Amino acid sequence: VAIVLLGLWFVYQLLFVLPSFNYIEVFAWASDPLNAIILLLFSLYAIYHAELGVQTVIEDYVATEQLRTYTLYLLRLLRVMVVVISFVSIGCMIKSGGVPPV
């Protein structure tokens, strides 16, 4: 339910709030603390949803138990890396105050 609501918020923002999609305006929009927090929540739910889908495919189609276990560990490592990158990038946008790096 949360990912649907956050996804609808994101689509609404893209269609009706952002005047254009140039880099400076999108960066300033994403640097607003409320937008950044909601964007981070949407990212976290989307990452989790993607992990669940890939995990189901791995559990269903990887034949050997050992390879399945290693692949699931690799999937979790990848998820943690993407979550850390999301936190760092959105945190840097908030910290910049809406001024994009040159």
C-alpha positions in Angstrom: 0.0 0.0 0.0 2.8 2.4 0.9 4.6 2.0 -2.4 1.4 2.7 -4.3 0.8 6.0 -2.4 4.4 7.1 -2.7 4.4 6.2 -6.4 1.2 8.3 -6.9 2.9 11.2 -5.1 5.9 10.9 -7.3 3.9 10.8 -10.5 1.9 13.8 -9.3 5.1 15.7 -8.5 6.5 14.9 -11.9 3.4 15.9 -13.8 2.0 18.9 -11.9 4.7 20.4 -9.6 7.9 20.4 -11.6 7.8 23.0 -14.3 10.4 21.3 -16.4 12.9 18.5 -16.1 16.1 20.3 -16.4 18.9 19.4 -14.0 18.9 22.5 -11.8 15.1 22.5 -11.2 14.9 18.8 -10.5 17.9 19.1 -8.1 16.3 22.1 -6.3 13.0 20.1 -6.0 14.7 17.0 -4.7 16.7 19.2 -2.2 13.6 20.3 -0.4 13.7 18.3 2.9 10.1 17.1 2.6 10.5 16.0 -1.0 13.8 14.4 -0.2 12.4 12.4 2.7 9.4 11.2 0.7 11.7 10.4 -2.2 13.9 8.4 0.1 10.9 6.5 1.5 9.8 5.7 -2.1 13.3 4.6 -3.0 13.5 2.3 0.1 10.1 0.7 -0.6 11.0 0.2 -4.3 14.3 -1.3 -3.4 12.7 -3.7 -0.9 9.9 -4.6 -3.4 12.5 -5.3 -6.1 14.5 -7.5 -3.7 11.4 -9.5 -2.9 10.7 -10.1 -6.5 14.3 -11.2 -7.4 14.4 -13.3 -4.2 11.3 -15.2 -5.4 12.8 -15.9 -8.8 16.1 -17.1 -7.2 14.3 -19.4 -4.8 12.1 -20.8 -7.6 14.7 -21.3 -10.3 18.2 -21.8 -8.8 18.5 -25.6 -8.4 21.3 -26.2 -5.9 21.0 -25.1 -2.3 24.5 -23.8 -2.0 24.3 -21.6 -5.1 20.9 -20.4 -4.0 22.3 -19.4 -0.6 25.2 -17.5 -2.1 23.0 -15.7 -4.6 20.6 -14.6 -1.9 23.6 -13.3 0.2 24.8 -11.4 -2.9 21.3 -10.0 -3.4 21.2 -8.7 0.1 24.6 -7.2 -0.2 23.5 -5.4 -3.4 20.4 -4.2 -1.6 22.5 -2.8 1.3 24.8 -1.0 -1.1 21.9 0.6 -3.0 20.3 1.7 0.2 23.5 3.3 1.4 24.0 5.0 -1.9 20.4 6.3 -1.7 20.9 7.7 1.8 24.2 9.3 0.8 23.0 10.9 -2.4 19.8 12.3 -1.0 21.6 13.5 2.1 24.1 15.3 -0.1 21.3 16.9 -2.0 19.7 18.1 1.3 23.0 19.4 2.6 23.7 21.4 -0.6 20.6 23.5 0.0 19.4 23.2 -3.6 22.6 24.3 -5.3 23.7 21.6 -7.6 27.4 20.7 -7.7 29.5 22.1 -10.6 
